[in-house]
Amino acid sequence: MPEVKEMMPIIIPLVILQFVLLTAAIVHILRHDSYKRGNRVLWLIITIVGMEFIGPILYFIFGKEE
């Protein structure tokens, strides 16, 4: 288990960043009605299923309308 303790300073900020991105993406999806591509249900599915970093980042790149 010493390897896990050594990795904690790296893992904790990444987990926090992941949840901040996920929360920001879901809040934005629920507050807005128009998207560049797709619809609300599609982006919620992509964001939640791709929860790691990919889902929210895909939404902010391809789905969020300016």
Sequence and secondary structure as in RCSB ss.txt:
>XXXX:A:sequence
MPEVKEMMPIIIPLVILQFVLLTAAIVHILRHDSYKRGNRVLWLIITIVGMEFIGPILYFIFGKEE
>XXXX:A:secstr
 HHHHHHHHHHHHHHHHHHHHHHHHHHHHHH   BSSS HHHHHHHHHHTTTTHHHHHIIIIIB  
